[in-house]
Amino acid sequence: MAGVEELAVHLTALSDVALASLLAARPDLIAPPSPSLTSLAARAGARPSVERALTDLDAPALDVARAVLVTGSQDPAALAAALGADEEAVAVRLEQLTRLCLLTAAGPVGGLVEALRPGPGAVSATGTSASSAPAPGAAASRASPAAAPAPGAEALPALSRGPDPAELDVQDAAAVADQCARAAEELVRLTSALLAEWGREGAPILRSGGVGARALARTAQALDLEPATAATLIELTASAGLLGLDAEGEAWVPARPAVDWARAELPERWARLAAAWAGSARTPWLVGTRSDDGSLRPVLGDDVEAPWARRLRRRILMLLQALPEGAAATPTWVRAALTHARPRRPVPAGAVTAVLAEAELLGATGGGSLTRPGRVLALSLTRASDEPPARTQADAALLEALEAALARDLPTPVETLLVQSDLTAVVPGRPAPVLAELLERAGAVESRGGALTVRFTAESVRGALDAGLSADELVEALERFTPGPLPSALTVLIDDVARRHG
């Protein structure tokens, strides 16, 4: 085992670049600054710092580290034979462990031995139990390059393998693009509806912070959403800077940027939400659960902030980006892959499923497959640091790339409205913005998807009149998009509602 002096010698032999790389990989060694390399070696070899380093290692690296402790060898060929693994793969992990100063020529550091100490009865390279085996460093010095597997080394597990991407279903690119477009349109529509609802009546802040269950339930009912989805939408809208406090600081209301956001085109509005989500440290799926002190976590409350959530979103997007195009990842598969990548950094229960559901709501994934805009988002995170600052606007280049990616997937807007005599109307495709806004005011949506179906009712017509349209203006606005005159059933309904309006 490498003691403090041996590790200090190892650090002294490192180049400036290698030492800087070590400190970047193990940032806990930076603060407070160490007065000497001996002091740095004492911290780097101690178990607390080693445990932190192990949380960033994948399962194969941990397997190789355990094999070193059991066999007492650092020879790639001997360890590969003991693990039944590829020698090159073992050599890569040995180099990684050495680069992190968890292994030295004198042997593994003490913290590594303590953290991964083999259990009672484990067999070492000499065939004796782990409790009576000589120091791993001594055994390593006697290992020959062509050493055969040590007696008892067959008890070592084979090198761990993560879940196979070939197990996943693959979707057609056109189907993924269609799901992306629908999700993006619906998210922007719901965000607009949320801003309108909170513009009419803000969400009061609780004494303990956050927004109460009553305001959440009111919002969910107004938007026809489940409370959990409404909480996600509220958190996302706030992360994008579209919600803020009123002049008295007593309620959440639409913020000033929401005005410009509402005037922008769909891709621009969506891009702002997508960039905010990727950098968010919020955990809306925890809304309604109890915190450590037993209190309920409210939406927009402090207890819903968690830095690990930002890292988890980044890890999931980067994982999906590495899959073959169209591969549809499931929560079970993603959790297994994340666990394989970092076995000693467990993901909180339910978090993977929740983040994947957010990605679907956003349109970053479609049916589990990373979409074109989702891939742009993932690539931007690949180039970013592990800890991007929270609640900041993405740079203009990212927003522009997201807008362009979504625009490619959006179908051509349709300006045709087919009105039936039963007071239903169909838009055979994606409605143009002006038509969509008109139907949101004057009709009750019955279905969305490849086509939009609405029904005109007395209540929906009254809503259009409440918004400031007269009966003649409403008829004229609708006929602008119809191939012919409106059915008499609809014009009679409009006239009847208008006579009694007000």
N, C-alpha and C positions, 0 to 999 in steps of 0.2 A: 504494500500500500504506500502511496506517495504521501509523505508528511508535508508539513509547511515548508521546510527547507528545500525538499525536492521540488515542490511546486514553484517556489520562488526562483529556483535555478531555471526551471522550465519557462517561467515568465520572462526572466532576464534574457533568455536566448531568442525570444520572439522579436520580430521586426516591428517597427512603429506601426506599419499597416496591419499586421496580424494582431497587435495589442489593441489597436483601435477597433478592429473587427470584433474582438472578444468583448470589449466594453459595449459595443452596439448590440451584440447578441444577448448580453447579460447586463442590462441597464441597472440592475440593483447594485452592481459593483461600483457605480459612479458616485452615488451620494450615500453618505458623506464621502468626500475624497479621501483616499488612503495616503498616508504620509510616506509610505515606502512600498516597494514590491513585496517585501515580506509581509507587511500588513495586508496588502491586496491578496496575497496567496492564502493567508489565514481565512479571509472572508470567502474567497472563491472555493476553497476546499471544504468549508463548513456546510453542514447539512441544510440549513435554511436556504442558502443561496443555491445549492445544488438542486434542491426540490423545485425552486423556481425555474431553473434551467430545464429540468426534466419535463415540465408542463408543456414545453414547446417541441418535444421530440415525438416522432411517430412510433408506432408499435414495433416496426422492425429495428429501429435504433435502440429501443429499450430491450428487445430480445438479445441484440448483440452485446449490450452492456451487461445483462445478466449472464450471458455465456462467458464473458471475460471473467466475471467473479467466480463462476462455477469451475471453469477449466483452468483458470490461472494463466491463460495464454492470450496474447494480442496478435497472434499470427492469423492472417485472413484464411489461409488454407485449412488450418486446424479448426478454426471456428466454423468455417463453412461446412466442414465434414461433420462437426458436432451438431450443427443445426439443420443439416440436410438442405443447405441453401446454396445459392450461386455465390461464388467467391468474390466476384466483382461487387455484388450488392452488399456483401459483408464489409468489404474494404471501404466502400463509400461511407457506411455508418461508422466504421472505426475512425475514419478521417474526421467525420463530423464530431464525434465524441472528443477527439484530440484537439480539434479547433476550439471547442468549448472549454478546454482545460479540465475535462472530467476524467480523461486518461492522459498519463504521461509515460515516458520511457520507464520510470520507476514503478509504474503501476497505477491503478485507479486511485482517485483522491478519497480521503476518508469519508466525506459526505456522501459519495456515490455508494460506497460499501454499506454505510448505515441505511441509506434510502432503499437500496435494492438487495439487502443482505438475504442470501438464500435461507429458506426455512430450515428447521431442525431436520437432520437426516439427509440433507442434500449432499450429493457426492461431488467431490472436487477432482482435480486432475490427477491427484495421487491415489484416488480410490478411497480416501478417508472421509469422514463426515465433515461438514462445513465447520463445525465447532472446533475440530482439531486439525484442520488443514493449515499448511504453512501460508504465509502472506502471499497474496496474488502476485505481487511484484517479484518475489523470489521464484515462483513457478514460471513466470513469463520469461525470466532470464535463461531458463533451462530449455524452453520450448524450441524445437527445431522447425525449420520452415516446412518440412514435409510431415509434421507430426500427425499421427493417426488419432482418431477420436479417443479422448481420455476414457478410462474405465468409468462407466456410469453416466458418461456424457449423453448416452442415448436417451436419458430421462429428460433432456432439454426439449422443449417444444420446437417444432419447425418454425422458420421465420414467418411472422404473421403476414397475411395478405388481406388487403381491404376488399370490400364488396366489388364485384366485377361489373363494370358498365355494360357489358354484353347482356346482362340480365334485364336491362331496362327496355321498355317498349320505345319505338322510334316513331315520331309523328311526321307527317308531311309538312314541309315548310309553309305551304299555303294555309294549312289548317292552323298552324301556330301563329302566323301573321294575322289571320282573321280573329282569333281569340284575343290577340294583343290589341287590335283596333277596337274591338267591342269593349274590352276592359278599360282602355284609356278613355274612350268616350263616356262610359258610365261613371268613371271616377270623377272626371271633370264636371259632369252633370250633377253628381251628388255633392261635390264641393261647392258648386254654385248654389245649390239648394240649401246647403248648410249655412252659407254666408247670408242668404236671403232670410232664412229663419232666425238666425241670431242678430240680423239687422233689425228685424221687427221686434224681437225680444231677446235681450242679451242673457247670458248664463251667469247668474250671481256666483260670487266666490264664497266658499265656505270660510269660516273662521280659521279652520285648520289648513286652508289652502285647497286649491282644486275646485272642481265643479261638482255639485251634489247629484245624487241619484235622480232627483225629480227633474232637473234640467236635462240629464242624459235620456231619461225615459221620454220626455216631451220631444226631444230631437229625434229619437229613434222612431217615434210614432209619426212625426211630421214627414220624415224621409222614407217611411215604410221599410225600416231596417231593423235587424236584431240589435239589441243594446251593445253587444260585443263589437259588431261591425261599425255601429255609430261611434263607439269609443275610438276605434282605430281611425276612422275618418276625421274625428275632431283632433286627435293627436297629430295626424299627418298635416292637416290644414294649419295647425298652430306651428308645427315645425317648419313649414314653408313661409312663415311670417305673415300669413293672411289673417290671423286672429291676434287681437291685442286687448289691453284693458281700456275701459272707458275713461272719461276725464276724471271721474271720482275715484277710479281704481277699485271699483266695487263689482264689476262684471266684465266678462269676456264678450267682445263685440268684433265685427269685422275691422281689420286694421286698414290704414290708408293704402298700403300696396294692393289691397284687394280690389280697389277701383280700377287700377291699371290692368291688373290680372284679368278682370272680367271682360275687358275690352280686347284682350289679345286673342289670337287664333288658337285653335285647339292644341296643336303641337307645342306652342310656347307655354300655354297654361299647364299642360301635362308635364313638360320638362321640369318646371319649377317644383312640382310635387315629387317627381321621381328623384331628383337630386337631393331634396330635403330628406326623403325617406332613407336613402342610402347612408346618409351621414347622421341619422338620428340615433340617440341613445335612449329612446323612449320604449317602454314595454306595455303597450295598451292592453295586451291580453291579461295583464295582472290587475286591471281595473275591477274592483268588486271583491278581490281577495284580501286577506288580512295581512298586515305587515307584522314585523317582529313584536311590536308593542300591542298587537291585537286590534288595531284600528283598521277600518276598511280603506283600501286605496281608491281615491277618487280620480276621475279623468282629469288630466292636466295638473295633477298633484305632484309634489316633490318625490313621493315614494315610487312613482312610476319611472323615474330616471335611473338608468343603470348603464355604466360605461361598457359592460360586457355585451350589451345588446348591439351596440355599434359594431363591435368586433365580430359578433355572430353573423350579422347581416353581411358583412364583408366576406367572411369565410364561406358562407353559403353561396353567395354570388360567384366567388372565385372557383368554388368547387363545380358549380353548374357550368361555368365558362369552359372548364377543362374537359367536359364531356363531349362526345360526338354531337354534331348538330342535330337537333330534333329529339335527343334522348329525353324521355319523360321520367324525371326523378321522383320517387315517392318519399314521404317523410321517413319511413323506416330505412330506406336505402341511404338517404342523406345523413341520418343520425349515425348509422353504422360507419359511413365514410369519415365523418367528423371524429368519431371515437377512435377509429384506426389512426387518423392523422395526429391526434393528441389524446392518448388514453388517460393521461393524468390531469386533464382539464375537462371534467365532465360538463356537459351541457344541461342546464336546468330542465326539469321535466316540462314538456309541453312547448318549450321555446322553439324547437325546430319546426313543429307543425304550425305554430303561430306565424313565424317569419315566412314560411312558404305560402301560407294563406294570404299574408300581406302582399307578397310578390304577385300572386294571382290577381288580387284586387287591383293592384297597380297596373298590371299588364307587363311587368318585367318577366313573368313567365306565363305560358299558356298551356294548360293541361300538364304542368310539371316541366315543360321544355322552356329553356331560356329563349326569349324572343330577341328580335333584332335590336330594339332599344335596350333590352335587358343586357345584351352582350356589350353594348357601348358602355353601360353603367358598370359592368363587371370589369372591363378593361381599364376604366378610369380608376377603379379601386386598386387594381393590380399595380398601377403606377404610383398610388398614394401611399402615405405612411400608415403604420398600424394604428395610429391614434389621430385621425383627422379631427380638427376642432368641431365641436358640436354647434348646431344652430347657426351655421354660416352659409352664405350663398355660394353655390358652386361657381367656378370661373366661367366666363362667357363661352370659352371653347367647348366645354362640356355641355352646356345648355344648348349650344348651336348643334352639336353632334346628336344630342338626344332628340331635338326637334326634327332634324333631317331624317333620323332613323324611323321615328314614328310616322312622319309624313309619307314615307315609302310604303308603309303598311296600311295606311288609311285608304279605303275605297273612295272612288270619285263621288262627291256629294250629289244627291238627287234632289231636283226641284219639282218633283211631280207628286201630287196628292190625289189619290183615288178615293172619292167619297161615295159611300153606299147609301141606299135609301133607308137602311136600318140604323142610320146615324153612326156607323163606324167608318173609319178612313184608314187607308194603308199608304205608307211611303215605301215603295219597292227598293229599298236600299238605305244608305246613310243619308238622312235629311240634311239639306244645306243649313247653315247656322241660322239664317233668318226664318226658315220654315220650322226648324226645331224649336226656336224660341216661341213662335206663334202657337205651335201645338202644345207646348208646355203651359201656355196661358189659357188656351181655349179648349183643350181636350184632356180626357183622362186616359193615360197610357194603359193599354191592356197587355201588350207584349213588346219586347225588344229582341233584337237579334239581327238576322239577315234583312229583315224588314221591320218597320215600326207600325204598330197598329194602335189606334186611339179610338175612343168613343166620345161623342159629344153628348153631354148631359146638361140639364138645367144648371147644375152646380158649376160645371166647367165653363159654360158660356157666361155665367155670372162672374166667374173669376176674370174673364177677359174684359168684361165691362167694368169691373172693379179696377182693373189696371189702366183704365182710361179710354178704351175703345168704345165707339158708338156702334149701334147695330149695323149701320151701313158700312162703317169702316171695317168691321169684322168680316162681313160678307165679301167686301172688296179684297181684303187681305187674303182670305181663303181662296177666292176665285183666281187670284194671281197665279196659283200653283195647280189649279185643276184644269183638265183638258176641256171641260165645258161648264155650264152653269151648275150651281149647287142644287142638290135634290130639294124639292119643296119641303120635305119633312124637316130638313135642317134650317131652312130660311124661316119656316113657321115657328120652330123652336126659338130661334134667335129673336124674332119679333115679339114672341110671347114673353120671353124673359126680359127683354128691354122695356116692355110696357110696365112691368112691375118692379123694375130695377130702382132701388133707392127708396 
